[in-house]
């Protein structure tokens, strides 16, 4: 029975992808950022290198508060190769591509006269 469970564990892959949230939030030095937020050097290294296999709920909540996100924002699902229709699976929204919003970099290329209009669009989208 144990070997069967190990086989299943290797077929489905739900992992942490912290690099995605670091890029999306413009965190260029994630190790320093996490240490300043109160994480130990060891834990910060594991998070930065995505070597975290499990986390307690209070730790997940702390990261969510720190990055203003939900746990889904740093979880990633890689469906197994024999999955019939992974697009219909409830985990499908956690299937990520390599594209990450680089809003800060993008905004640095916008002419100053257009920034106010972009700010207004963002505020309207966020309901503020």
Backbone as XML, in Angstrom:
<?xml version="1.0"?>
<chain id="A" units="angstrom">
  <residue number="1" name="UNK">
    <atom name="N" x="0.822" y="-1.196" z="0.000"/>
    <atom name="CA" x="0.000" y="0.000" z="0.000"/>
    <atom name="C" x="0.864" y="1.256" z="0.000"/>
  </residue>
  <residue number="2" name="UNK">
    <atom name="N" x="1.974" y="1.235" z="0.714"/>
    <atom name="CA" x="2.837" y="2.407" z="0.770"/>
    <atom name="C" x="3.408" y="2.738" z="-0.601"/>
  </residue>
  <residue number="3" name="UNK">
    <atom name="N" x="3.835" y="1.733" z="-1.356"/>
    <atom name="CA" x="4.392" y="2.003" z="-2.681"/>
    <atom name="C" x="3.318" y="2.584" z="-3.605"/>
  </residue>
  <residue number="4" name="UNK">
    <atom name="N" x="2.083" y="2.134" z="-3.444"/>
    <atom name="CA" x="0.991" y="2.685" z="-4.244"/>
    <atom name="C" x="0.827" y="4.172" z="-3.941"/>
  </residue>
  <residue number="5" name="UNK">
    <atom name="N" x="0.840" y="4.544" z="-2.660"/>
    <atom name="CA" x="0.706" y="5.942" z="-2.274"/>
    <atom name="C" x="1.865" y="6.775" z="-2.799"/>
  </residue>
  <residue number="6" name="UNK">
    <atom name="N" x="3.078" y="6.235" z="-2.766"/>
    <atom name="CA" x="4.227" y="6.968" z="-3.302"/>
    <atom name="C" x="4.073" y="7.191" z="-4.794"/>
  </residue>
  <residue number="7" name="UNK">
    <atom name="N" x="3.553" y="6.196" z="-5.500"/>
    <atom name="CA" x="3.354" y="6.322" z="-6.936"/>
    <atom name="C" x="2.352" y="7.434" z="-7.238"/>
  </residue>
  <residue number="8" name="UNK">
    <atom name="N" x="1.274" y="7.486" z="-6.499"/>
    <atom name="CA" x="0.279" y="8.542" z="-6.694"/>
    <atom name="C" x="0.895" y="9.900" z="-6.401"/>
  </residue>
  <residue number="9" name="UNK">
    <atom name="N" x="1.701" y="9.985" z="-5.359"/>
    <atom name="CA" x="2.305" y="11.260" z="-4.985"/>
    <atom name="C" x="3.196" y="11.803" z="-6.099"/>
  </residue>
  <residue number="10" name="UNK">
    <atom name="N" x="3.822" y="10.935" z="-6.877"/>
    <atom name="CA" x="4.682" y="11.413" z="-7.942"/>
    <atom name="C" x="3.902" y="11.755" z="-9.207"/>
  </residue>
  <residue number="11" name="UNK">
    <atom name="N" x="2.676" y="11.277" z="-9.338"/>
    <atom name="CA" x="1.890" y="11.571" z="-10.524"/>
    <atom name="C" x="1.284" y="12.967" z="-10.490"/>
  </residue>
  <residue number="12" name="UNK">
    <atom name="N" x="0.860" y="13.412" z="-9.339"/>
    <atom name="CA" x="0.248" y="14.721" z="-9.189"/>
    <atom name="C" x="1.208" y="15.617" z="-8.437"/>
  </residue>
  <residue number="13" name="UNK">
    <atom name="N" x="1.290" y="16.835" z="-8.900"/>
    <atom name="CA" x="2.272" y="17.682" z="-8.291"/>
    <atom name="C" x="1.694" y="19.040" z="-7.933"/>
  </residue>
  <residue number="14" name="UNK">
    <atom name="N" x="1.486" y="19.253" z="-6.667"/>
    <atom name="CA" x="1.081" y="20.542" z="-6.138"/>
    <atom name="C" x="2.275" y="21.072" z="-5.375"/>
  </residue>
  <residue number="15" name="UNK">
    <atom name="N" x="2.823" y="22.194" z="-5.828"/>
    <atom name="CA" x="4.056" y="22.720" z="-5.240"/>
    <atom name="C" x="3.905" y="24.207" z="-4.927"/>
  </residue>
  <residue number="16" name="UNK">
    <atom name="N" x="4.833" y="24.697" z="-4.131"/>
    <atom name="CA" x="4.911" y="26.133" z="-3.870"/>
    <atom name="C" x="5.736" y="26.779" z="-4.975"/>
  </residue>
  <residue number="17" name="UNK">
    <atom name="N" x="5.291" y="27.953" z="-5.438"/>
    <atom name="CA" x="6.053" y="28.740" z="-6.404"/>
    <atom name="C" x="6.120" y="30.162" z="-5.864"/>
  </residue>
  <residue number="18" name="UNK">
    <atom name="N" x="7.102" y="30.404" z="-5.012"/>
    <atom name="CA" x="7.237" y="31.715" z="-4.386"/>
    <atom name="C" x="7.853" y="32.738" z="-5.339"/>
  </residue>
  <residue number="19" name="UNK">
    <atom name="N" x="8.648" y="32.279" z="-6.290"/>
    <atom name="CA" x="9.299" y="33.214" z="-7.223"/>
    <atom name="C" x="8.264" y="34.014" z="-7.992"/>
  </residue>
  <residue number="20" name="UNK">
    <atom name="N" x="7.157" y="33.397" z="-8.278"/>
    <atom name="CA" x="6.082" y="34.079" z="-9.009"/>
    <atom name="C" x="5.556" y="35.282" z="-8.221"/>
  </residue>
  <residue number="21" name="UNK">
    <atom name="N" x="5.310" y="35.107" z="-6.931"/>
    <atom name="CA" x="4.775" y="36.202" z="-6.121"/>
    <atom name="C" x="5.845" y="37.263" z="-5.872"/>
  </residue>
  <residue number="22" name="UNK">
    <atom name="N" x="7.117" y="36.848" z="-5.758"/>
    <atom name="CA" x="8.192" y="37.838" z="-5.604"/>
    <atom name="C" x="8.235" y="38.749" z="-6.827"/>
  </residue>
  <residue number="23" name="UNK">
    <atom name="N" x="8.189" y="38.168" z="-8.013"/>
    <atom name="CA" x="8.238" y="38.972" z="-9.246"/>
    <atom name="C" x="7.001" y="39.854" z="-9.359"/>
  </residue>
  <residue number="24" name="UNK">
    <atom name="N" x="5.839" y="39.280" z="-9.069"/>
    <atom name="CA" x="4.590" y="40.041" z="-9.199"/>
    <atom name="C" x="4.548" y="41.226" z="-8.239"/>
  </residue>
  <residue number="25" name="UNK">
    <atom name="N" x="5.159" y="41.088" z="-7.081"/>
    <atom name="CA" x="5.162" y="42.168" z="-6.082"/>
    <atom name="C" x="6.407" y="43.046" z="-6.170"/>
  </residue>
  <residue number="26" name="UNK">
    <atom name="N" x="7.267" y="42.784" z="-7.138"/>
    <atom name="CA" x="8.445" y="43.628" z="-7.333"/>
    <atom name="C" x="9.504" y="43.462" z="-6.270"/>
  </residue>
  <residue number="27" name="UNK">
    <atom name="N" x="9.579" y="42.291" z="-5.656"/>
    <atom name="CA" x="10.579" y="42.032" z="-4.619"/>
    <atom name="C" x="11.844" y="41.514" z="-5.313"/>
  </residue>
  <residue number="28" name="UNK">
    <atom name="N" x="12.845" y="42.395" z="-5.418"/>
    <atom name="CA" x="14.085" y="42.046" z="-6.115"/>
    <atom name="C" x="15.043" y="41.239" z="-5.248"/>
  </residue>
  <residue number="29" name="UNK">
    <atom name="N" x="14.979" y="41.451" z="-3.951"/>
    <atom name="CA" x="15.868" y="40.740" z="-3.027"/>
    <atom name="C" x="15.012" y="40.002" z="-1.997"/>
  </residue>
  <residue number="30" name="UNK">
    <atom name="N" x="14.427" y="38.878" z="-2.406"/>
    <atom name="CA" x="13.470" y="38.190" z="-1.535"/>
    <atom name="C" x="14.067" y="37.692" z="-0.226"/>
  </residue>
  <residue number="31" name="UNK">
    <atom name="N" x="15.327" y="37.262" z="-0.217"/>
    <atom name="CA" x="15.928" y="36.791" z="1.029"/>
    <atom name="C" x="15.930" y="37.911" z="2.067"/>
  </residue>
  <residue number="32" name="UNK">
    <atom name="N" x="16.445" y="39.075" z="1.688"/>
    <atom name="CA" x="16.486" y="40.214" z="2.615"/>
    <atom name="C" x="15.084" y="40.641" z="3.031"/>
  </residue>
  <residue number="33" name="UNK">
    <atom name="N" x="14.176" y="40.625" z="2.089"/>
    <atom name="CA" x="12.792" y="41.011" z="2.351"/>
    <atom name="C" x="12.172" y="40.099" z="3.413"/>
  </residue>
  <residue number="34" name="UNK">
    <atom name="N" x="12.384" y="38.790" z="3.270"/>
    <atom name="CA" x="11.811" y="37.835" z="4.220"/>
    <atom name="C" x="12.477" y="37.919" z="5.589"/>
  </residue>
  <residue number="35" name="UNK">
    <atom name="N" x="13.785" y="38.110" z="5.609"/>
    <atom name="CA" x="14.491" y="38.236" z="6.893"/>
    <atom name="C" x="14.010" y="39.486" z="7.626"/>
  </residue>
  <residue number="36" name="UNK">
    <atom name="N" x="13.847" y="40.596" z="6.899"/>
    <atom name="CA" x="13.332" y="41.824" z="7.518"/>
    <atom name="C" x="11.902" y="41.631" z="8.029"/>
  </residue>
  <residue number="37" name="UNK">
    <atom name="N" x="11.160" y="40.712" z="7.402"/>
    <atom name="CA" x="9.785" y="40.429" z="7.824"/>
    <atom name="C" x="9.731" y="39.471" z="9.004"/>
  </residue>
  <residue number="38" name="UNK">
    <atom name="N" x="10.909" y="38.977" z="9.458"/>
    <atom name="CA" x="10.943" y="38.140" z="10.646"/>
    <atom name="C" x="11.247" y="36.679" z="10.420"/>
  </residue>
  <residue number="39" name="UNK">
    <atom name="N" x="11.498" y="36.285" z="9.188"/>
    <atom name="CA" x="11.843" y="34.883" z="8.924"/>
    <atom name="C" x="13.309" y="34.635" z="9.230"/>
  </residue>
  <residue number="40" name="UNK">
    <atom name="N" x="13.604" y="33.425" z="9.684"/>
    <atom name="CA" x="14.999" y="33.051" z="9.927"/>
    <atom name="C" x="15.710" y="32.946" z="8.583"/>
  </residue>
  <residue number="41" name="UNK">
    <atom name="N" x="17.021" y="33.021" z="8.608"/>
    <atom name="CA" x="17.796" y="32.886" z="7.384"/>
    <atom name="C" x="17.552" y="31.552" z="6.712"/>
  </residue>
  <residue number="42" name="UNK">
    <atom name="N" x="17.450" y="30.507" z="7.525"/>
    <atom name="CA" x="17.211" y="29.173" z="6.978"/>
    <atom name="C" x="15.861" y="29.103" z="6.261"/>
  </residue>
  <residue number="43" name="UNK">
    <atom name="N" x="14.826" y="29.582" z="6.920"/>
    <atom name="CA" x="13.487" y="29.527" z="6.315"/>
    <atom name="C" x="13.414" y="30.441" z="5.094"/>
  </residue>
  <residue number="44" name="UNK">
    <atom name="N" x="14.015" y="31.611" z="5.161"/>
    <atom name="CA" x="14.021" y="32.531" z="4.024"/>
    <atom name="C" x="14.712" y="31.886" z="2.826"/>
  </residue>
  <residue number="45" name="UNK">
    <atom name="N" x="15.807" y="31.193" z="3.055"/>
    <atom name="CA" x="16.515" y="30.502" z="1.969"/>
    <atom name="C" x="15.632" y="29.433" z="1.354"/>
  </residue>
  <residue number="46" name="UNK">
    <atom name="N" x="14.961" y="28.664" z="2.198"/>
    <atom name="CA" x="14.083" y="27.605" z="1.683"/>
    <atom name="C" x="12.926" y="28.191" z="0.871"/>
  </residue>
  <residue number="47" name="UNK">
    <atom name="N" x="12.362" y="29.295" z="1.333"/>
    <atom name="CA" x="11.253" y="29.924" z="0.605"/>
    <atom name="C" x="11.757" y="30.482" z="-0.725"/>
  </residue>
  <residue number="48" name="UNK">
    <atom name="N" x="12.865" y="31.218" z="-0.687"/>
    <atom name="CA" x="13.405" y="31.840" z="-1.904"/>
    <atom name="C" x="13.743" y="30.797" z="-2.959"/>
  </residue>
  <residue number="49" name="UNK">
    <atom name="N" x="14.262" y="29.668" z="-2.538"/>
    <atom name="CA" x="14.651" y="28.615" z="-3.477"/>
    <atom name="C" x="13.540" y="27.602" z="-3.740"/>
  </residue>
  <residue number="50" name="UNK">
    <atom name="N" x="12.343" y="27.902" z="-3.253"/>
    <atom name="CA" x="11.170" y="27.022" z="-3.410"/>
    <atom name="C" x="11.471" y="25.590" z="-2.983"/>
  </residue>
  <residue number="51" name="UNK">
    <atom name="N" x="12.154" y="25.460" z="-1.861"/>
    <atom name="CA" x="12.458" y="24.138" z="-1.313"/>
    <atom name="C" x="11.566" y="23.814" z="-0.122"/>
  </residue>
  <residue number="52" name="UNK">
    <atom name="N" x="10.431" y="24.449" z="-0.043"/>
    <atom name="CA" x="9.479" y="24.204" z="1.030"/>
    <atom name="C" x="8.512" y="23.134" z="0.557"/>
  </residue>
  <residue number="53" name="UNK">
    <atom name="N" x="8.441" y="22.051" z="1.303"/>
    <atom name="CA" x="7.524" y="20.958" z="0.943"/>
    <atom name="C" x="6.204" y="21.055" z="1.696"/>
  </residue>
  <residue number="54" name="UNK">
    <atom name="N" x="6.235" y="21.646" z="2.885"/>
    <atom name="CA" x="5.012" y="21.813" z="3.664"/>
    <atom name="C" x="5.166" y="23.032" z="4.566"/>
  </residue>
  <residue number="55" name="UNK">
    <atom name="N" x="4.022" y="23.631" z="4.867"/>
    <atom name="CA" x="4.008" y="24.794" z="5.763"/>
    <atom name="C" x="2.793" y="24.691" z="6.662"/>
  </residue>
  <residue number="56" name="UNK">
    <atom name="N" x="2.962" y="25.156" z="7.886"/>
    <atom name="CA" x="1.830" y="25.242" z="8.804"/>
    <atom name="C" x="0.929" y="26.394" z="8.362"/>
  </residue>
  <residue number="57" name="UNK">
    <atom name="N" x="-0.352" y="26.301" z="8.694"/>
    <atom name="CA" x="-1.298" y="27.335" z="8.294"/>
    <atom name="C" x="-0.927" y="28.734" z="8.794"/>
  </residue>
  <residue number="58" name="UNK">
    <atom name="N" x="-0.422" y="28.893" z="10.029"/>
    <atom name="CA" x="-0.021" y="30.242" z="10.446"/>
    <atom name="C" x="1.100" y="30.823" z="9.573"/>
  </residue>
  <residue number="59" name="UNK">
    <atom name="N" x="2.017" y="29.977" z="9.092"/>
    <atom name="CA" x="3.086" y="30.448" z="8.213"/>
    <atom name="C" x="2.536" y="30.852" z="6.843"/>
  </residue>
  <residue number="60" name="UNK">
    <atom name="N" x="1.578" y="30.080" z="6.353"/>
    <atom name="CA" x="0.942" y="30.426" z="5.083"/>
    <atom name="C" x="0.190" y="31.749" z="5.228"/>
  </residue>
  <residue number="61" name="UNK">
    <atom name="N" x="-0.510" y="31.900" z="6.339"/>
    <atom name="CA" x="-1.238" y="33.142" z="6.573"/>
    <atom name="C" x="-0.284" y="34.329" z="6.648"/>
  </residue>
  <residue number="62" name="UNK">
    <atom name="N" x="0.849" y="34.158" z="7.311"/>
    <atom name="CA" x="1.830" y="35.243" z="7.436"/>
    <atom name="C" x="2.328" y="35.683" z="6.056"/>
  </residue>
  <residue number="63" name="UNK">
    <atom name="N" x="2.590" y="34.719" z="5.177"/>
    <atom name="CA" x="3.019" y="35.066" z="3.821"/>
    <atom name="C" x="1.900" y="35.768" z="3.051"/>
  </residue>
  <residue number="64" name="UNK">
    <atom name="N" x="0.678" y="35.310" z="3.243"/>
    <atom name="CA" x="-0.464" y="35.937" z="2.567"/>
    <atom name="C" x="-0.637" y="37.386" z="3.011"/>
  </residue>
  <residue number="65" name="UNK">
    <atom name="N" x="-0.475" y="37.634" z="4.297"/>
    <atom name="CA" x="-0.584" y="39.000" z="4.808"/>
    <atom name="C" x="0.572" y="39.847" z="4.274"/>
  </residue>
  <residue number="66" name="UNK">
    <atom name="N" x="1.759" y="39.287" z="4.280"/>
    <atom name="CA" x="2.957" y="39.997" z="3.823"/>
    <atom name="C" x="2.846" y="40.395" z="2.352"/>
  </residue>
  <residue number="67" name="UNK">
    <atom name="N" x="2.339" y="39.494" z="1.525"/>
    <atom name="CA" x="2.279" y="39.744" z="0.082"/>
    <atom name="C" x="0.891" y="40.140" z="-0.421"/>
  </residue>
  <residue number="68" name="UNK">
    <atom name="N" x="-0.060" y="40.328" z="0.505"/>
    <atom name="CA" x="-1.420" y="40.703" z="0.119"/>
    <atom name="C" x="-1.955" y="39.765" z="-0.965"/>
  </residue>
  <residue number="69" name="UNK">
    <atom name="N" x="-1.992" y="38.473" z="-0.621"/>
    <atom name="CA" x="-2.413" y="37.468" z="-1.600"/>
    <atom name="C" x="-3.171" y="36.349" z="-0.897"/>
  </residue>
  <residue number="70" name="UNK">
    <atom name="N" x="-3.550" y="35.342" z="-1.646"/>
    <atom name="CA" x="-4.171" y="34.149" z="-1.084"/>
    <atom name="C" x="-3.195" y="32.986" z="-1.240"/>
  </residue>
  <residue number="71" name="UNK">
    <atom name="N" x="-3.411" y="31.882" z="-0.550"/>
    <atom name="CA" x="-2.516" y="30.727" z="-0.728"/>
    <atom name="C" x="-2.447" y="30.257" z="-2.184"/>
  </residue>
  <residue number="72" name="UNK">
    <atom name="N" x="-3.526" y="30.430" z="-2.923"/>
    <atom name="CA" x="-3.507" y="30.027" z="-4.332"/>
    <atom name="C" x="-2.468" y="30.785" z="-5.150"/>
  </residue>
  <residue number="73" name="UNK">
    <atom name="N" x="-2.102" y="31.979" z="-4.696"/>
    <atom name="CA" x="-1.143" y="32.780" z="-5.449"/>
    <atom name="C" x="0.277" y="32.209" z="-5.418"/>
  </residue>
  <residue number="74" name="UNK">
    <atom name="N" x="0.589" y="31.384" z="-4.442"/>
    <atom name="CA" x="1.919" y="30.775" z="-4.467"/>
    <atom name="C" x="1.889" y="29.254" z="-4.539"/>
  </residue>
  <residue number="75" name="UNK">
    <atom name="N" x="0.722" y="28.718" z="-4.887"/>
    <atom name="CA" x="0.625" y="27.289" z="-5.171"/>
    <atom name="C" x="0.579" y="27.086" z="-6.678"/>
  </residue>
  <residue number="76" name="UNK">
    <atom name="N" x="1.172" y="26.001" z="-7.117"/>
    <atom name="CA" x="1.200" y="25.685" z="-8.540"/>
    <atom name="C" x="0.921" y="24.201" z="-8.732"/>
  </residue>
  <residue number="77" name="UNK">
    <atom name="N" x="0.074" y="23.892" z="-9.703"/>
    <atom name="CA" x="-0.276" y="22.497" z="-9.985"/>
    <atom name="C" x="0.262" y="22.096" z="-11.347"/>
  </residue>
  <residue number="78" name="UNK">
    <atom name="N" x="0.951" y="20.970" z="-11.376"/>
    <atom name="CA" x="1.420" y="20.368" z="-12.620"/>
    <atom name="C" x="0.676" y="19.049" z="-12.778"/>
  </residue>
  <residue number="79" name="UNK">
    <atom name="N" x="-0.270" y="18.983" z="-13.712"/>
    <atom name="CA" x="-1.038" y="17.742" z="-13.862"/>
    <atom name="C" x="-0.157" y="16.613" z="-14.371"/>
  </residue>
  <residue number="80" name="UNK">
    <atom name="N" x="-0.553" y="15.405" z="-14.046"/>
    <atom name="CA" x="0.195" y="14.245" z="-14.514"/>
    <atom name="C" x="-0.013" y="14.087" z="-16.021"/>
  </residue>
  <residue number="81" name="UNK">
    <atom name="N" x="0.895" y="13.379" z="-16.643"/>
    <atom name="CA" x="0.872" y="13.260" z="-18.104"/>
    <atom name="C" x="-0.340" y="12.494" z="-18.620"/>
  </residue>
  <residue number="82" name="UNK">
    <atom name="N" x="-0.922" y="11.630" z="-17.812"/>
    <atom name="CA" x="-2.064" y="10.849" z="-18.286"/>
    <atom name="C" x="-3.417" y="11.474" z="-17.939"/>
  </residue>
  <residue number="83" name="UNK">
    <atom name="N" x="-3.415" y="12.669" z="-17.399"/>
    <atom name="CA" x="-4.669" y="13.362" z="-17.072"/>
    <atom name="C" x="-5.449" y="13.591" z="-18.366"/>
  </residue>
  <residue number="84" name="UNK">
    <atom name="N" x="-6.696" y="13.127" z="-18.413"/>
    <atom name="CA" x="-7.501" y="13.169" z="-19.629"/>
    <atom name="C" x="-7.802" y="14.602" z="-20.059"/>
  </residue>
  <residue number="85" name="UNK">
    <atom name="N" x="-8.335" y="15.411" z="-19.157"/>
    <atom name="CA" x="-8.659" y="16.793" z="-19.494"/>
    <atom name="C" x="-8.310" y="17.674" z="-18.302"/>
  </residue>
  <residue number="86" name="UNK">
    <atom name="N" x="-7.032" y="18.034" z="-18.155"/>
    <atom name="CA" x="-6.635" y="18.798" z="-16.974"/>
    <atom name="C" x="-7.292" y="20.172" z="-16.895"/>
  </residue>
  <residue number="87" name="UNK">
    <atom name="N" x="-7.782" y="20.696" z="-18.021"/>
    <atom name="CA" x="-8.452" y="21.992" z="-18.009"/>
    <atom name="C" x="-9.750" y="21.992" z="-17.232"/>
  </residue>
  <residue number="88" name="UNK">
    <atom name="N" x="-10.375" y="20.827" z="-17.088"/>
    <atom name="CA" x="-11.629" y="20.719" z="-16.347"/>
    <atom name="C" x="-11.427" y="20.362" z="-14.880"/>
  </residue>
  <residue number="89" name="UNK">
    <atom name="N" x="-10.223" y="20.082" z="-14.500"/>
    <atom name="CA" x="-9.945" y="19.686" z="-13.124"/>
    <atom name="C" x="-10.087" y="20.901" z="-12.196"/>
  </residue>
  <residue number="90" name="UNK">
    <atom name="N" x="-10.598" y="20.722" z="-10.980"/>
    <atom name="CA" x="-10.734" y="21.847" z="-10.050"/>
    <atom name="C" x="-9.404" y="22.538" z="-9.721"/>
  </residue>
  <residue number="91" name="UNK">
    <atom name="N" x="-8.289" y="21.836" z="-9.894"/>
    <atom name="CA" x="-6.985" y="22.457" z="-9.651"/>
    <atom name="C" x="-6.459" y="23.230" z="-10.863"/>
  </residue>
  <residue number="92" name="UNK">
    <atom name="N" x="-7.153" y="23.190" z="-11.974"/>
    <atom name="CA" x="-6.679" y="23.827" z="-13.209"/>
    <atom name="C" x="-6.297" y="25.298" z="-13.041"/>
  </residue>
  <residue number="93" name="UNK">
    <atom name="N" x="-7.013" y="26.093" z="-12.218"/>
    <atom name="CA" x="-6.583" y="27.486" z="-12.045"/>
    <atom name="C" x="-5.177" y="27.620" z="-11.433"/>
  </residue>
  <residue number="94" name="UNK">
    <atom name="N" x="-4.687" y="26.558" z="-10.810"/>
    <atom name="CA" x="-3.348" y="26.600" z="-10.222"/>
    <atom name="C" x="-2.270" y="26.168" z="-11.212"/>
  </residue>
  <residue number="95" name="UNK">
    <atom name="N" x="-2.658" y="25.814" z="-12.418"/>
    <atom name="CA" x="-1.685" y="25.481" z="-13.458"/>
    <atom name="C" x="-1.164" y="26.801" z="-14.009"/>
  </residue>
  <residue number="96" name="UNK">
    <atom name="N" x="0.109" y="27.029" z="-13.878"/>
    <atom name="CA" x="0.690" y="28.333" z="-14.234"/>
    <atom name="C" x="1.539" y="28.232" z="-15.496"/>
  </residue>
  <residue number="97" name="UNK">
    <atom name="N" x="1.599" y="29.344" z="-16.195"/>
    <atom name="CA" x="2.589" y="29.443" z="-17.251"/>
    <atom name="C" x="3.719" y="30.313" z="-16.715"/>
  </residue>
  <residue number="98" name="UNK">
    <atom name="N" x="4.693" y="30.562" z="-17.505"/>
    <atom name="CA" x="5.863" y="31.312" z="-17.044"/>
    <atom name="C" x="5.631" y="32.824" z="-17.017"/>
  </residue>
  <residue number="99" name="UNK">
    <atom name="N" x="4.512" y="33.264" z="-17.531"/>
    <atom name="CA" x="4.243" y="34.689" z="-17.594"/>
    <atom name="C" x="3.915" y="35.232" z="-16.210"/>
  </residue>
  <residue number="100" name="UNK">
    <atom name="N" x="4.604" y="36.280" z="-15.848"/>
    <atom name="CA" x="4.351" y="36.960" z="-14.581"/>
    <atom name="C" x="4.249" y="38.450" z="-14.881"/>
  </residue>
  <residue number="101" name="UNK">
    <atom name="N" x="3.338" y="39.090" z="-14.221"/>
    <atom name="CA" x="3.167" y="40.516" z="-14.431"/>
    <atom name="C" x="4.384" y="41.258" z="-13.876"/>
  </residue>
  <residue number="102" name="UNK">
    <atom name="N" x="4.996" y="42.032" z="-14.733"/>
    <atom name="CA" x="6.124" y="42.876" z="-14.330"/>
    <atom name="C" x="5.650" y="44.325" z="-14.376"/>
  </residue>
  <residue number="103" name="UNK">
    <atom name="N" x="4.679" y="44.622" z="-13.551"/>
    <atom name="CA" x="4.020" y="45.911" z="-13.596"/>
    <atom name="C" x="4.990" y="47.057" z="-13.353"/>
  </residue>
  <residue number="104" name="UNK">
    <atom name="N" x="5.882" y="46.908" z="-12.406"/>
    <atom name="CA" x="6.827" y="47.980" z="-12.106"/>
    <atom name="C" x="7.696" y="48.274" z="-13.312"/>
  </residue>
  <residue number="105" name="UNK">
    <atom name="N" x="8.228" y="47.240" z="-13.927"/>
    <atom name="CA" x="9.067" y="47.433" z="-15.116"/>
    <atom name="C" x="8.264" y="48.058" z="-16.248"/>
  </residue>
  <residue number="106" name="UNK">
    <atom name="N" x="7.037" y="47.600" z="-16.414"/>
    <atom name="CA" x="6.186" y="48.137" z="-17.465"/>
    <atom name="C" x="5.876" y="49.609" z="-17.221"/>
  </residue>
  <residue number="107" name="UNK">
    <atom name="N" x="5.552" y="49.953" z="-15.980"/>
    <atom name="CA" x="5.225" y="51.345" z="-15.663"/>
    <atom name="C" x="6.423" y="52.276" z="-15.835"/>
  </residue>
  <residue number="108" name="UNK">
    <atom name="N" x="7.619" y="51.748" z="-15.663"/>
    <atom name="CA" x="8.817" y="52.569" z="-15.862"/>
    <atom name="C" x="8.998" y="53.001" z="-17.314"/>
  </residue>
  <residue number="109" name="UNK">
    <atom name="N" x="8.334" y="52.318" z="-18.229"/>
    <atom name="CA" x="8.450" y="52.670" z="-19.646"/>
    <atom name="C" x="7.334" y="53.593" z="-20.116"/>
  </residue>
  <residue number="110" name="UNK">
    <atom name="N" x="6.342" y="53.842" z="-19.264"/>
    <atom name="CA" x="5.192" y="54.665" z="-19.643"/>
    <atom name="C" x="5.551" y="56.140" z="-19.508"/>
  </residue>
  <residue number="111" name="UNK">
    <atom name="N" x="5.213" y="56.938" z="-20.523"/>
    <atom name="CA" x="5.439" y="58.384" z="-20.401"/>
    <atom name="C" x="4.665" y="58.950" z="-19.217"/>
  </residue>
  <residue number="112" name="UNK">
    <atom name="N" x="5.250" y="59.935" z="-18.562"/>
    <atom name="CA" x="4.658" y="60.502" z="-17.345"/>
    <atom name="C" x="3.231" y="61.004" z="-17.561"/>
  </residue>
  <residue number="113" name="UNK">
    <atom name="N" x="2.958" y="61.590" z="-18.734"/>
    <atom name="CA" x="1.621" y="62.137" z="-18.969"/>
    <atom name="C" x="0.543" y="61.047" z="-19.034"/>
  </residue>
  <residue number="114" name="UNK">
    <atom name="N" x="0.931" y="59.798" z="-19.250"/>
    <atom name="CA" x="-0.044" y="58.711" z="-19.304"/>
    <atom name="C" x="-0.228" y="58.015" z="-17.951"/>
  </residue>
  <residue number="115" name="UNK">
    <atom name="N" x="0.672" y="58.271" z="-17.008"/>
    <atom name="CA" x="0.599" y="57.592" z="-15.711"/>
    <atom name="C" x="-0.682" y="57.916" z="-14.945"/>
  </residue>
  <residue number="116" name="UNK">
    <atom name="N" x="-1.136" y="59.166" z="-15.003"/>
    <atom name="CA" x="-2.365" y="59.541" z="-14.293"/>
    <atom name="C" x="-3.557" y="58.769" z="-14.843"/>
  </residue>
  <residue number="117" name="UNK">
    <atom name="N" x="-3.636" y="58.639" z="-16.152"/>
    <atom name="CA" x="-4.742" y="57.893" z="-16.759"/>
    <atom name="C" x="-4.676" y="56.422" z="-16.349"/>
  </residue>
  <residue number="118" name="UNK">
    <atom name="N" x="-3.481" y="55.853" z="-16.315"/>
    <atom name="CA" x="-3.317" y="54.452" z="-15.906"/>
    <atom name="C" x="-3.693" y="54.288" z="-14.438"/>
  </residue>
  <residue number="119" name="UNK">
    <atom name="N" x="-3.279" y="55.231" z="-13.610"/>
    <atom name="CA" x="-3.636" y="55.184" z="-12.189"/>
    <atom name="C" x="-5.151" y="55.211" z="-12.015"/>
  </residue>
  <residue number="120" name="UNK">
    <atom name="N" x="-5.836" y="56.029" z="-12.776"/>
    <atom name="CA" x="-7.296" y="56.109" z="-12.681"/>
    <atom name="C" x="-7.956" y="54.806" z="-13.114"/>
  </residue>
  <residue number="121" name="UNK">
    <atom name="N" x="-7.444" y="54.183" z="-14.163"/>
    <atom name="CA" x="-7.988" y="52.907" z="-14.618"/>
    <atom name="C" x="-7.804" y="51.838" z="-13.547"/>
  </residue>
  <residue number="122" name="UNK">
    <atom name="N" x="-6.628" y="51.818" z="-12.942"/>
    <atom name="CA" x="-6.354" y="50.826" z="-11.890"/>
    <atom name="C" x="-7.272" y="51.057" z="-10.698"/>
  </residue>
  <residue number="123" name="UNK">
    <atom name="N" x="-7.415" y="52.297" z="-10.274"/>
    <atom name="CA" x="-8.312" y="52.604" z="-9.151"/>
    <atom name="C" x="-9.746" y="52.194" z="-9.464"/>
  </residue>
  <residue number="124" name="UNK">
    <atom name="N" x="-10.179" y="52.451" z="-10.675"/>
    <atom name="CA" x="-11.537" y="52.078" z="-11.069"/>
    <atom name="C" x="-11.689" y="50.557" z="-11.049"/>
  </residue>
  <residue number="125" name="UNK">
    <atom name="N" x="-10.693" y="49.857" z="-11.537"/>
    <atom name="CA" x="-10.746" y="48.387" z="-11.565"/>
    <atom name="C" x="-10.788" y="47.815" z="-10.149"/>
  </residue>
  <residue number="126" name="UNK">
    <atom name="N" x="-10.064" y="48.451" z="-9.233"/>
    <atom name="CA" x="-10.026" y="47.986" z="-7.848"/>
    <atom name="C" x="-11.209" y="48.490" z="-7.032"/>
  </residue>
  <residue number="127" name="UNK">
    <atom name="N" x="-12.023" y="49.358" z="-7.627"/>
    <atom name="CA" x="-13.208" y="49.854" z="-6.938"/>
    <atom name="C" x="-12.912" y="50.916" z="-5.914"/>
  </residue>
  <residue number="128" name="UNK">
    <atom name="N" x="-11.874" y="51.707" z="-6.157"/>
    <atom name="CA" x="-11.515" y="52.767" z="-5.194"/>
    <atom name="C" x="-11.771" y="54.123" z="-5.779"/>
  </residue>
</chain>
